[in-house]
């Protein structure tokens, strides 16, 4: 039966995926806010506008001045970027492993290890910056295991007609976790010190493993209590091979020649440059350029991600609706959302230096720049499952591994552009924003030219012949136990002489076994 008798199990999976992303990003971003309090940063002595700096505050923020560590901006950049060295390494192996062993168990191991390393971060920081960097690398290794696994799980649970909604809600956990982490970190840091940020989110990450293991299952066929209705509906929509316990062989030659897949790799890289750069450096920009104090910094840093969350959740039902009604093709919908979700943020980024020190205008433009990228979450982020549902986890892992390089390259470039006396200058940060904007525009161009929302000809064509209730199969004379032994793609495909028609979930009890040739 569905959870509490209210929602289908596929939506339980969606909600748990949301919280998986939520806690992953809470743990990932803790150090972003903690650095604001950990490191000594004397306030600017500037008390009035000059040609290229904003006025410093006359009220000394002791959280900036009396930090425990005297680290340079280069060290801060290395701490922020080190996570992505580990994150880079483990994603592709995790994508391969997900095809052979339990994706849900791998995810639990990854998020549990991330929680443990988060708890160890304060001890490592007090030992040395190098120790903290090492812990961040290990944390990245653990989270790199997690993110390819969610597309793999959703490849088995998300019917095409609900795919945009389910994957967008799952993805919204990233923005929700960012908003929550930034706000709670500010409160915890002001009340209990920066160490409390790590202890809070590390503990929550470990606790989350328990409900994840209890409620999540790798596919409908592995779920012990899913209804026959919902199981038949999901399998009939996705097709049997995508549900198999063994993944079909990846046709690498065709994949490497696939223009839509190369479009996804390029767009992921270009888009993630802007996303990761702002994710890592936004608190530092608000601290160094606009002189926000710790508690205010955390709130303002979360505003753009709150807008992104609102955009994703408000638009995701629209996507499935217009596609289902035939108002727009999947390809055109993915292109439209990706292009809009790239060009509009790029324009907002270009505008930030021109409003100079107007705090309200800067926050508004940052909210647009980050928030409107949520439109693209309905585009290229979902597109892996469109073109190849049975290989979505691995293909996402490869693309995300490539784009992960921006997670450490971006902060390094920002550190170079804003080092020393340039930290507080508008011109230095203008370079950071323009680079991100240009890459957003490039992403829109490439995706518009090369992308597709159609199942690719190299993808294993899923069989739409799916099982009905077990008793119906047995009544038809089909030996389900023998079929289970013969098939490496689970016991879901009946003999070719029988065709089983499954109608949508709302009326799936009305299905009938239609036999063209009665099986012997």
C-alpha positions in Angstrom: 0.0 0.0 0.0 1.2 3.6 -0.6 2.7 5.3 2.4 0.0 6.1 4.9 -2.5 5.2 2.2 -2.2 8.7 0.8 0.5 8.8 -2.0 2.0 6.3 -4.4 5.4 4.8 -3.6 6.9 6.6 -6.6 6.2 9.8 -4.8 7.7 8.4 -1.6 10.9 7.8 -3.7 10.6 11.4 -5.0 10.3 12.9 -1.5 13.2 10.8 -0.2 15.3 11.9 -3.2 14.4 15.5 -2.3 15.7 15.1 1.2 18.7 13.2 0.0 19.7 16.2 -2.0 18.6 18.5 0.9 21.0 17.0 3.5 23.8 16.5 1.0 23.8 20.2 0.2 23.5 21.2 3.9 26.7 19.2 4.6 28.4 20.4 1.5 27.8 24.1 2.1 28.4 24.2 5.9 32.0 25.3 5.3 31.0 28.1 3.0 29.3 29.9 5.8 31.7 28.7 8.5 34.6 30.3 6.7 32.9 33.7 7.2 33.3 33.3 11.0 36.4 31.0 11.1 38.8 33.3 9.3 40.0 36.7 10.5 38.9 39.5 8.1 39.5 43.1 9.3 36.8 45.4 8.1 37.4 47.8 5.3 38.7 51.2 6.5 36.7 52.9 3.7 33.9 55.0 5.1 32.7 56.6 1.8 32.3 55.6 -1.8 35.3 55.7 -4.0 35.5 55.0 -7.7 35.6 51.3 -7.3 34.8 50.2 -3.7 31.7 50.2 -1.5 31.7 51.9 1.8 32.8 49.8 4.8 30.7 49.6 7.9 31.6 51.7 10.9 30.3 48.9 13.2 33.0 46.3 13.7 31.7 42.7 13.1 33.7 40.8 15.7 32.8 37.5 13.8 35.0 38.7 11.0 37.8 40.3 13.0 38.3 37.7 15.8 38.2 34.5 13.7 40.3 31.6 14.9 42.4 31.3 11.7 44.6 33.8 9.9 44.2 32.2 6.4 44.7 34.0 3.1 42.0 34.2 0.4 44.0 31.6 -1.5 43.7 29.1 1.4 40.0 29.9 1.6 39.7 29.2 -2.1 41.5 25.8 -1.7 39.3 24.8 1.2 36.2 25.6 -0.9 37.5 23.9 -4.0 39.0 20.8 -2.4 35.6 19.2 -2.1 35.4 18.9 -5.8 38.7 17.0 -6.2 37.1 14.1 -4.4 33.7 14.6 -6.0 35.4 14.4 -9.4 36.9 10.9 -8.8 34.0 8.9 -7.5 31.0 9.7 -9.7 31.8 7.5 -12.7 32.7 4.4 -10.6 29.4 5.0 -8.7 27.5 5.1 -12.0 29.0 1.8 -13.0 28.3 0.2 -9.7 24.7 1.3 -9.7 24.1 -1.0 -12.6 25.3 -4.1 -10.7 24.5 -3.5 -7.0 21.9 -1.8 -4.9 21.8 2.0 -5.7 19.9 2.8 -2.5 22.5 1.1 -0.4 25.4 2.9 -2.1 23.6 6.2 -1.6 23.1 5.4 2.1 26.9 4.7 2.4 27.8 7.9 0.6 25.5 10.2 2.6 26.5 8.4 5.9 30.2 8.9 5.2 29.6 12.5 4.3 27.9 13.0 7.7 30.9 11.5 9.4 33.4 13.7 7.6 31.3 16.7 8.4 31.4 15.9 12.1 35.3 15.6 11.9 35.7 18.9 10.1 36.2 21.2 13.2 38.9 18.9 14.6 40.6 18.9 11.2 40.4 22.7 10.9 42.0 23.2 14.3 44.8 20.9 13.4 45.7 22.7 10.1 44.2 24.1 6.9 45.7 21.1 5.1 43.8 18.7 7.3 40.5 20.5 6.6 41.3 20.3 2.9 41.9 16.6 3.2 38.6 16.1 5.0 36.9 18.1 2.3 38.4 15.8 -0.4 37.0 12.8 1.5 33.7 14.4 1.8 33.6 15.0 -1.9 34.5 11.4 -2.6 31.5 10.3 -0.4 29.1 12.7 -2.1 30.3 11.9 -5.5 29.0 8.4 -4.9 25.5 9.8 -4.2 24.6 12.0 -7.1 24.7 9.5 -10.1 22.6 7.1 -8.1 19.4 9.3 -8.0 19.0 9.4 -11.8 19.6 5.6 -11.8 16.8 5.1 -9.3 14.4 7.5 -11.0 15.1 5.7 -14.3 13.2 2.8 -12.8 10.6 4.8 -10.9 9.6 7.9 -13.0 7.0 7.3 -15.8 7.8 9.6 -18.8 4.5 11.5 -18.3 5.5 12.4 -14.7 9.3 12.6 -15.2 9.6 16.4 -15.3 7.6 16.8 -12.0 9.4 14.0 -10.1 12.9 14.9 -11.1 12.3 18.6 -10.6 11.0 18.0 -7.1 14.0 15.7 -6.4 16.3 18.4 -7.7 14.6 21.1 -5.6 16.2 19.5 -2.6 19.4 21.2 -3.7 17.9 24.7 -3.4 15.9 23.9 -0.2 19.1 22.5 1.4 21.0 25.6 0.4 18.4 28.0 1.8 18.1 26.0 5.0 21.9 25.6 5.5 22.7 29.3 5.0 20.0 30.5 7.4 20.6 27.9 10.1 24.4 28.3 9.9 24.0 32.0 10.5 21.9 31.4 13.6 24.1 28.6 14.9 27.3 30.5 14.3 26.1 33.6 16.1 24.8 31.6 19.1 27.2 28.7 19.5 30.2 29.3 17.2 31.2 27.9 13.9 31.9 24.4 15.1 28.1 23.9 15.8 27.4 24.2 12.1 29.3 21.1 11.4 28.0 19.1 14.3 24.4 19.9 13.5 24.4 19.0 9.8 26.8 16.0 10.2 24.4 14.5 12.8 21.4 15.1 10.5 23.1 13.4 7.6 23.8 10.3 9.7 20.2 10.2 11.0 18.8 10.5 7.5 20.3 7.1 6.5 17.7 5.3 8.7 14.5 6.5 6.9 16.2 6.2 3.5 17.0 2.5 4.0 13.5 1.8 5.3 11.5 3.7 2.6 13.5 3.6 -0.6 13.7 0.6 -2.9 15.8 0.3 -6.1 12.8 -0.4 -8.4 9.1 -1.4 -8.2 10.0 -5.0 -8.6 12.0 -4.9 -5.4 9.4 -3.1 -3.4 7.7 -5.5 -0.8 4.4 -3.6 -0.5 3.8 -1.7 -3.7 0.3 -2.3 -5.1 -0.1 -4.2 -8.3 -1.9 -1.2 -9.8 1.0 1.2 -9.3 3.6 -1.4 -10.3 1.9 -2.2 -13.5 1.4 1.5 -14.3 5.1 2.3 -13.8 6.4 -0.7 -15.8 3.9 -0.2 -18.6 5.1 3.4 -18.9 8.9 2.9 -18.7 9.2 -0.6 -20.2 10.7 -3.8 -18.8 14.4 -3.6 -19.7 14.9 -0.3 -17.7 13.6 -2.2 -14.7 16.1 -5.0 -14.9 18.4 -6.0 -12.1 21.2 -6.0 -14.7 21.8 -3.1 -16.9 22.2 -3.7 -20.6 25.6 -3.1 -22.1 26.3 0.6 -22.9 26.8 1.1 -26.6 29.8 3.4 -26.1 30.6 4.0 -29.8 27.1 5.3 -30.5 27.0 7.3 -27.2 30.3 9.1 -28.1 28.8 10.0 -31.5 25.6 11.3 -30.0 25.2 15.0 -30.5 22.4 15.3 -27.8 24.6 13.7 -25.2 27.6 15.9 -26.1 25.2 18.9 -25.8 24.4 17.7 -22.2 28.1 17.4 -21.3 28.9 20.9 -22.6 25.8 22.5 -21.1 26.4 20.9 -17.7 30.0 22.2 -17.7 29.1 25.8 -18.8 26.1 26.0 -16.5 27.8 24.6 -13.4 30.6 27.1 -13.7 28.1 29.8 -12.8 26.3 27.7 -10.3 29.4 26.5 -8.4 31.2 29.8 -8.6 28.2 31.7 -7.0 27.5 28.8 -4.6 31.1 28.9 -3.2 31.8 32.6 -3.4 28.5 34.4 -2.8 29.0 34.6 1.0 32.5 35.9 0.5 31.3 38.5 -2.0 28.7 39.8 0.5 31.3 39.9 3.2 34.1 41.5 1.3 32.3 43.8 -1.1 29.0 44.7 0.5 30.3 44.3 4.1 27.4 42.1 5.4 27.9 40.8 8.9 27.7 37.1 9.6 24.0 36.8 10.5 22.8 39.1 7.8 25.2 37.4 5.3 23.6 34.0 5.9 20.1 35.4 5.2 21.0 37.3 2.1 23.0 34.4 0.7 19.9 32.2 0.9 17.6 34.6 -0.9 18.7 33.6 -4.5 18.3 29.9 -3.7 14.9 30.5 -2.1 13.8 32.1 -5.4 15.3 29.2 -7.4 13.3 26.7 -5.2 10.1 28.7 -5.9 10.8 28.7 -9.6 11.4 25.0 -9.8 8.4 24.0 -7.7 6.0 26.4 -9.4 7.0 25.3 -12.9 7.5 21.6 -12.6 3.7 20.7 -12.8 3.4 22.9 -15.9 6.1 20.9 -17.7 4.4 17.6 -17.4 1.0 19.2 -18.3 2.0 20.8 -21.6 4.0 17.7 -22.7 1.1 15.3 -21.8 -1.4 17.5 -23.5 0.7 17.6 -26.7 1.0 21.4 -26.6 4.8 21.1 -27.1 7.2 18.3 -27.8 9.6 17.1 -25.2 12.6 18.3 -27.3 11.2 21.8 -27.7 10.2 22.0 -24.0 13.7 21.0 -22.9 15.3 23.5 -25.3 13.0 26.3 -24.3 13.5 25.9 -20.6 17.3 25.4 -20.8 17.7 28.5 -23.1 15.6 30.7 -20.9 17.3 29.3 -17.8 20.7 30.3 -19.2 20.2 33.6 -21.0 18.1 35.3 -18.3 20.6 34.5 -15.4 23.5 35.7 -17.7 21.9 39.0 -18.3 21.3 39.5 -14.5 24.9 38.7 -13.7 26.1 41.3 -16.2 23.9 43.9 -14.5 25.3 43.5 -11.0 28.4 45.7 -11.4 26.4 48.5 -12.8 24.2 48.9 -9.7 27.5 49.2 -7.7 26.9 49.4 -4.0 23.1 49.4 -3.9 22.6 46.4 -1.6 18.9 45.9 -2.5 19.6 46.0 -6.2 22.6 43.6 -5.9 20.6 41.1 -4.0 17.7 41.4 -6.4 20.0 40.7 -9.4 21.7 37.8 -7.6 18.2 36.4 -6.9 17.4 36.6 -10.6 20.8 35.3 -11.7 20.6 32.2 -9.4 16.8 31.8 -9.2 16.1 31.8 -12.9 18.5 29.0 -13.4 15.8 26.9 -11.9 14.0 27.1 -15.2 16.8 25.0 -16.7 16.2 22.4 -14.1 13.2 21.4 -16.1 15.4 21.2 -19.2 18.8 19.7 -19.4 18.8 18.3 -15.8 15.9 16.0 -16.8 17.2 15.3 -20.3 19.4 12.3 -19.3 16.3 10.2 -18.5 14.7 11.3 -21.8 17.4 10.1 -24.1 18.5 7.0 -22.2 16.5 5.9 -19.1 18.4 2.7 -18.7 21.8 4.4 -18.7 20.8 7.7 -17.1 22.8 7.2 -13.9 26.1 6.4 -15.7 25.6 9.1 -18.4 24.8 11.7 -15.7 27.9 10.6 -13.8 30.1 11.2 -16.8 28.7 14.6 -17.6 28.6 15.7 -13.9 32.2 14.5 -13.5 33.3 16.8 -16.3 31.3 19.7 -14.9 32.6 19.1 -11.4 36.0 20.5 -12.5 34.3 23.9 -12.5 33.8 23.5 -8.7 37.5 24.0 -8.1 38.5 25.9 -11.2 35.8 28.6 -10.6 36.9 29.4 -7.0 40.6 29.5 -8.1 39.8 31.9 -10.9 37.7 34.0 -8.4 40.6 34.0 -6.0 43.0 35.2 -8.7 40.7 38.0 -9.8 39.9 39.2 -6.3 43.2 38.6 -4.4 44.8 41.2 -2.1 43.6 44.7 -2.4 41.2 43.7 -5.3 39.0 41.8 -2.8 36.8 44.8 -2.2 36.7 46.3 -5.7 33.7 46.2 -8.0 35.9 45.8 -11.1 37.5 42.6 -9.8 34.1 41.0 -9.2 32.8 42.3 -12.5 35.2 39.9 -14.2 33.9 37.0 -12.1 30.3 37.8 -13.1 31.1 38.3 -16.8 32.9 35.0 -17.2 29.9 33.2 -15.7 27.4 35.1 -17.9 29.4 34.3 -21.1 29.4 30.6 -20.3 25.6 30.7 -19.6 25.1 32.2 -23.1 27.4 29.5 -24.6 25.3 26.8 -22.9 22.1 28.2 -24.4 23.6 28.2 -27.9 25.0 24.7 -27.8 21.8 23.2 -26.3 19.6 25.0 -28.8 21.6 23.6 -31.7 22.2 20.0 -30.5 19.8 18.8 -27.9 17.0 16.3 -28.2 14.2 15.0 -25.9 13.7 11.8 -27.8 14.8 8.3 -26.9 18.1 7.8 -28.8 18.4 5.0 -31.3 21.3 3.5 -29.3 19.2 3.2 -26.2 17.8 -0.3 -25.5 14.2 -0.1 -26.7 12.0 -0.9 -23.7 9.4 -3.6 -24.2 5.9 -2.2 -23.5 4.7 -5.8 -22.8 4.4 -5.9 -19.1 2.9 -8.2 -16.5 -0.5 -8.0 -14.9 -1.4 -9.3 -11.6 0.3 -12.6 -10.7 -3.0 -14.5 -10.6 -4.0 -13.4 -14.1 -0.7 -14.7 -15.5 -1.1 -17.9 -13.7 -4.7 -18.2 -14.9 -3.4 -17.7 -18.5 -1.1 -20.8 -18.0 2.1 -18.9 -17.8 4.8 -20.4 -15.6 5.9 -17.3 -13.7 8.6 -19.2 -11.7 10.2 -20.7 -14.8 10.0 -17.2 -16.5 11.8 -15.8 -13.4 14.6 -18.3 -13.8 15.0 -17.8 -17.5 15.1 -14.0 -17.6 18.0 -11.8 -16.5 15.6 -8.8 -16.9 13.4 -10.0 -14.0 10.2 -12.0 -14.2 8.3 -9.2 -15.9 8.3 -10.2 -19.6 5.7 -12.9 -20.5 6.1 -15.1 -23.5 5.8 -13.3 -26.8 2.6 -15.2 -27.6 0.7 -13.2 -24.9 0.1 -9.4 -24.8 -0.8 -7.7 -21.6 -2.4 -4.3 -21.8 -2.1 -2.1 -18.8 -4.1 1.2 -18.8 -3.2 4.2 -16.6 -3.1 3.8 -12.9 -6.5 5.4 -12.3 -8.2 2.5 -14.0 -5.5 -0.2 -14.1 -7.8 -2.7 -12.4 -9.7 -2.9 -15.7 -6.8 -4.3 -17.7 -7.3 -7.6 -19.6 -5.1 -10.3 -20.9 -5.3 -10.3 -24.7 -4.1 -13.4 -26.3 -3.4 -13.6 -30.0 -2.2 -17.2 -29.8 -3.2 -19.1 -26.6 0.0 -20.3 -24.9 0.6 -23.9 -24.7 
